[in-house]
Amino acid sequence: MITRFVIVGCLGFVLQLLALWALTSLAGWPWLPATAAAVELAVVHNFVWHEHWTWRDRGEASWTRFARFNGCGFPRSSRMRSPWAC
């Protein structure tokens, strides 16, 4: 299970960097909204892959679990200070 967790995390990291590069270099977005969008894309990617591959034995994914996962991941990944940071 740890191998799957690491693989998903690494793929999410690469996806975030590629999305940030594409949004800033190709699409011309300012760095702050590009960072927020890239982080959110990586969070959604990681949630989907963790739910369906890493932790598939833990039951079906739910919106509640996604909200909890997203609320904890975004502030940490984007280095924002937030009262919701886990």
Backbone as JSON Lines, residues from 0, in Angstrom:
{"i":0,"aa":"M","n":[0.82,-1.19,0.0],"ca":[0.0,0.0,0.0],"c":[0.87,1.26,0.0]}
{"i":1,"aa":"I","n":[1.99,1.25,0.7],"ca":[2.84,2.43,0.75],"c":[3.39,2.75,-0.63]}
{"i":2,"aa":"T","n":[3.66,1.72,-1.44],"ca":[4.16,1.94,-2.79],"c":[3.13,2.68,-3.62]}
{"i":3,"aa":"R","n":[1.87,2.26,-3.54],"ca":[0.82,2.94,-4.28],"c":[0.65,4.38,-3.81]}
{"i":4,"aa":"F","n":[0.73,4.59,-2.51],"ca":[0.6,5.93,-1.94],"c":[1.7,6.85,-2.49]}
{"i":5,"aa":"V","n":[2.92,6.35,-2.52],"ca":[4.06,7.13,-3.02],"c":[3.92,7.4,-4.51]}
{"i":6,"aa":"I","n":[3.49,6.42,-5.28],"ca":[3.32,6.59,-6.72],"c":[2.28,7.67,-7.0]}
{"i":7,"aa":"V","n":[1.14,7.59,-6.33],"ca":[0.08,8.6,-6.53],"c":[0.58,9.98,-6.14]}
{"i":8,"aa":"G","n":[1.27,10.09,-5.02],"ca":[1.8,11.37,-4.58],"c":[2.8,11.96,-5.57]}
{"i":9,"aa":"C","n":[3.69,11.12,-6.08],"ca":[4.68,11.59,-7.06],"c":[4.02,12.04,-8.36]}
{"i":10,"aa":"L","n":[3.03,11.27,-8.81],"ca":[2.31,11.67,-10.02],"c":[1.55,12.97,-9.81]}
{"i":11,"aa":"G","n":[0.96,13.15,-8.64],"ca":[0.28,14.4,-8.33],"c":[1.24,15.58,-8.31]}
{"i":12,"aa":"F","n":[2.42,15.37,-7.78],"ca":[3.45,16.41,-7.74],"c":[3.86,16.82,-9.16]}
{"i":13,"aa":"V","n":[4.11,15.83,-10.0],"ca":[4.49,16.1,-11.39],"c":[3.34,16.81,-12.12]}
{"i":14,"aa":"L","n":[2.12,16.36,-11.92],"ca":[0.96,16.99,-12.53],"c":[0.84,18.45,-12.1]}
{"i":15,"aa":"Q","n":[1.05,18.71,-10.82],"ca":[0.97,20.08,-10.31],"c":[2.03,20.96,-10.97]}
{"i":16,"aa":"L","n":[3.25,20.48,-11.08],"ca":[4.31,21.26,-11.71],"c":[4.03,21.5,-13.19]}
{"i":17,"aa":"L","n":[3.57,20.48,-13.88],"ca":[3.26,20.64,-15.31],"c":[2.1,21.61,-15.51]}
{"i":18,"aa":"A","n":[1.08,21.5,-14.68],"ca":[-0.07,22.41,-14.79],"c":[0.35,23.84,-14.5]}
{"i":19,"aa":"L","n":[1.19,24.04,-13.49],"ca":[1.67,25.38,-13.17],"c":[2.49,25.94,-14.31]}
{"i":20,"aa":"W","n":[3.36,25.13,-14.88],"ca":[4.15,25.58,-16.02],"c":[3.25,25.94,-17.2]}
{"i":21,"aa":"A","n":[2.29,25.06,-17.52],"ca":[1.41,25.31,-18.66],"c":[0.56,26.57,-18.46]}
{"i":22,"aa":"L","n":[0.04,26.74,-17.27],"ca":[-0.81,27.9,-17.02],"c":[-0.04,29.21,-17.04]}
{"i":23,"aa":"T","n":[1.18,29.2,-16.52],"ca":[1.96,30.44,-16.5],"c":[2.68,30.69,-17.83]}
{"i":24,"aa":"S","n":[3.28,29.67,-18.4],"ca":[4.09,29.86,-19.61],"c":[3.27,29.85,-20.9]}
{"i":25,"aa":"L","n":[2.35,28.93,-21.0],"ca":[1.58,28.8,-22.25],"c":[0.31,29.65,-22.24]}
{"i":26,"aa":"A","n":[-0.39,29.66,-21.11],"ca":[-1.67,30.38,-21.04],"c":[-1.51,31.81,-20.55]}
{"i":27,"aa":"G","n":[-0.35,32.14,-19.99],"ca":[-0.09,33.5,-19.55],"c":[-0.8,33.92,-18.27]}
{"i":28,"aa":"W","n":[-1.19,32.95,-17.45],"ca":[-1.85,33.28,-16.19],"c":[-0.85,33.88,-15.21]}
{"i":29,"aa":"P","n":[-1.3,34.77,-14.32],"ca":[-0.44,35.2,-13.21],"c":[-0.15,34.01,-12.3]}
{"i":30,"aa":"W","n":[0.97,34.06,-11.59],"ca":[1.42,32.9,-10.82],"c":[0.46,32.5,-9.7]}
{"i":31,"aa":"L","n":[-0.2,33.45,-9.04],"ca":[-1.05,33.09,-7.91],"c":[-2.28,32.28,-8.32]}
{"i":32,"aa":"P","n":[-3.1,32.73,-9.28],"ca":[-4.23,31.89,-9.69],"c":[-3.78,30.59,-10.37]}
{"i":33,"aa":"A","n":[-2.64,30.65,-11.07],"ca":[-2.12,29.43,-11.7],"c":[-1.73,28.41,-10.64]}
{"i":34,"aa":"T","n":[-1.13,28.89,-9.56],"ca":[-0.75,27.99,-8.46],"c":[-1.99,27.37,-7.83]}
{"i":35,"aa":"A","n":[-3.0,28.18,-7.56],"ca":[-4.24,27.67,-6.95],"c":[-4.88,26.62,-7.85]}
{"i":36,"aa":"A","n":[-4.95,26.87,-9.14],"ca":[-5.55,25.91,-10.07],"c":[-4.72,24.63,-10.16]}
{"i":37,"aa":"A","n":[-3.4,24.77,-10.21],"ca":[-2.53,23.6,-10.3],"c":[-2.63,22.74,-9.04]}
{"i":38,"aa":"V","n":[-2.69,23.38,-7.89],"ca":[-2.82,22.65,-6.62],"c":[-4.15,21.91,-6.58]}
{"i":39,"aa":"E","n":[-5.22,22.58,-6.97],"ca":[-6.54,21.94,-6.95],"c":[-6.6,20.77,-7.91]}
{"i":40,"aa":"L","n":[-5.99,20.91,-9.07],"ca":[-5.94,19.8,-10.03],"c":[-5.21,18.6,-9.43]}
{"i":41,"aa":"A","n":[-4.1,18.86,-8.76],"ca":[-3.34,17.78,-8.13],"c":[-4.12,17.14,-6.98]}
{"i":42,"aa":"V","n":[-4.84,17.94,-6.22],"ca":[-5.65,17.41,-5.11],"c":[-6.74,16.49,-5.65]}
{"i":43,"aa":"V","n":[-7.43,16.92,-6.7],"ca":[-8.48,16.08,-7.29],"c":[-7.86,14.79,-7.85]}
{"i":44,"aa":"H","n":[-6.76,14.92,-8.55],"ca":[-6.05,13.75,-9.09],"c":[-5.71,12.76,-7.98]}
{"i":45,"aa":"N","n":[-5.09,13.26,-6.91],"ca":[-4.67,12.39,-5.82],"c":[-5.86,11.74,-5.14]}
{"i":46,"aa":"F","n":[-6.93,12.5,-4.92],"ca":[-8.11,11.92,-4.28],"c":[-8.67,10.77,-5.12]}
{"i":47,"aa":"V","n":[-8.86,11.02,-6.41],"ca":[-9.45,9.99,-7.27],"c":[-8.58,8.74,-7.29]}
{"i":48,"aa":"W","n":[-7.27,8.9,-7.48],"ca":[-6.4,7.73,-7.54],"c":[-6.26,7.03,-6.19]}
{"i":49,"aa":"H","n":[-6.2,7.79,-5.11],"ca":[-6.13,7.14,-3.8],"c":[-7.42,6.36,-3.52]}
{"i":50,"aa":"E","n":[-8.55,6.94,-3.82],"ca":[-9.82,6.26,-3.55],"c":[-10.0,5.0,-4.39]}
{"i":51,"aa":"H","n":[-9.59,5.06,-5.65],"ca":[-9.85,3.94,-6.56],"c":[-8.7,2.95,-6.7]}
{"i":52,"aa":"W","n":[-7.52,3.31,-6.18],"ca":[-6.39,2.4,-6.33],"c":[-5.71,2.13,-4.99]}
{"i":53,"aa":"T","n":[-5.28,3.16,-4.29],"ca":[-4.54,2.99,-3.05],"c":[-5.41,2.41,-1.95]}
{"i":54,"aa":"W","n":[-6.59,3.02,-1.75],"ca":[-7.46,2.63,-0.63],"c":[-8.79,2.08,-1.11]}
{"i":55,"aa":"R","n":[-8.78,1.31,-2.16],"ca":[-10.04,0.81,-2.72],"c":[-10.78,-0.11,-1.76]}
{"i":56,"aa":"D","n":[-10.09,-0.65,-0.75],"ca":[-10.73,-1.55,0.21],"c":[-11.46,-0.79,1.33]}
{"i":57,"aa":"R","n":[-11.43,0.52,1.32],"ca":[-12.03,1.31,2.4],"c":[-13.43,1.82,2.08]}
{"i":58,"aa":"G","n":[-14.06,1.26,1.12],"ca":[-15.42,1.68,0.79],"c":[-15.44,2.68,-0.35]}
{"i":59,"aa":"E","n":[-16.64,3.02,-0.71],"ca":[-16.83,3.92,-1.85],"c":[-16.53,5.37,-1.48]}
{"i":60,"aa":"A","n":[-15.98,6.1,-2.44],"ca":[-15.67,7.52,-2.22],"c":[-16.97,8.3,-2.03]}
{"i":61,"aa":"S","n":[-16.88,9.35,-1.25],"ca":[-18.06,10.19,-1.01],"c":[-17.68,11.66,-1.12]}
{"i":62,"aa":"W","n":[-18.67,12.5,-1.3],"ca":[-18.44,13.94,-1.35],"c":[-17.91,14.44,-0.02]}
{"i":63,"aa":"T","n":[-18.37,13.85,1.07],"ca":[-17.91,14.26,2.39],"c":[-16.41,13.98,2.53]}
{"i":64,"aa":"R","n":[-16.02,12.8,2.12],"ca":[-14.6,12.44,2.21],"c":[-13.76,13.33,1.29]}
{"i":65,"aa":"F","n":[-14.3,13.65,0.1],"ca":[-13.57,14.54,-0.8],"c":[-13.43,15.93,-0.18]}
{"i":66,"aa":"A","n":[-14.48,16.45,0.42],"ca":[-14.42,17.78,1.04],"c":[-13.38,17.8,2.16]}
{"i":67,"aa":"R","n":[-13.33,16.74,2.95],"ca":[-12.34,16.65,4.02],"c":[-10.92,16.56,3.45]}
{"i":68,"aa":"F","n":[-10.75,15.73,2.43],"ca":[-9.46,15.56,1.77],"c":[-9.01,16.86,1.14]}
{"i":69,"aa":"N","n":[-9.91,17.52,0.45],"ca":[-9.61,18.76,-0.24],"c":[-9.33,19.89,0.75]}
{"i":70,"aa":"G","n":[-10.1,19.97,1.79],"ca":[-9.91,21.01,2.8],"c":[-8.6,20.89,3.53]}
{"i":71,"aa":"C","n":[-8.12,19.69,3.7],"ca":[-6.84,19.48,4.39],"c":[-5.67,19.64,3.43]}
{"i":72,"aa":"G","n":[-5.84,19.23,2.21],"ca":[-4.72,19.23,1.26],"c":[-4.4,20.58,0.67]}
{"i":73,"aa":"F","n":[-5.41,21.36,0.33],"ca":[-5.15,22.62,-0.37],"c":[-4.33,23.6,0.46]}
{"i":74,"aa":"P","n":[-4.7,23.89,1.7],"ca":[-3.89,24.87,2.45],"c":[-2.44,24.43,2.64]}
{"i":75,"aa":"R","n":[-2.22,23.15,2.84],"ca":[-0.85,22.66,3.02],"c":[-0.07,22.71,1.71]}
{"i":76,"aa":"S","n":[-0.69,22.26,0.63],"ca":[0.02,22.2,-0.65],"c":[0.36,23.57,-1.18]}
{"i":77,"aa":"S","n":[-0.49,24.53,-0.95],"ca":[-0.26,25.86,-1.5],"c":[0.49,26.75,-0.53]}
{"i":78,"aa":"R","n":[0.83,26.23,0.65],"ca":[1.56,26.97,1.68],"c":[0.79,28.19,2.19]}
{"i":79,"aa":"M","n":[-0.53,28.08,2.15],"ca":[-1.36,29.17,2.65],"c":[-1.64,28.94,4.12]}
{"i":80,"aa":"R","n":[-1.75,30.01,4.85],"ca":[-2.16,29.89,6.25],"c":[-3.68,29.92,6.28]}
{"i":81,"aa":"S","n":[-4.24,28.94,6.92],"ca":[-5.69,28.84,6.93],"c":[-6.14,28.2,8.24]}
{"i":82,"aa":"P","n":[-7.28,28.65,8.77],"ca":[-7.8,28.0,9.97],"c":[-8.27,26.57,9.69]}
{"i":83,"aa":"W","n":[-8.44,26.22,8.42],"ca":[-8.9,24.88,8.07],"c":[-7.75,23.93,7.79]}
{"i":84,"aa":"A","n":[-6.53,24.4,7.86],"ca":[-5.38,23.54,7.6],"c":[-5.32,22.41,8.63]}
{"i":85,"aa":"C","n":[-5.1,21.21,8.16],"ca":[-5.08,20.04,9.05],"c":[-3.68,19.75,9.53]}
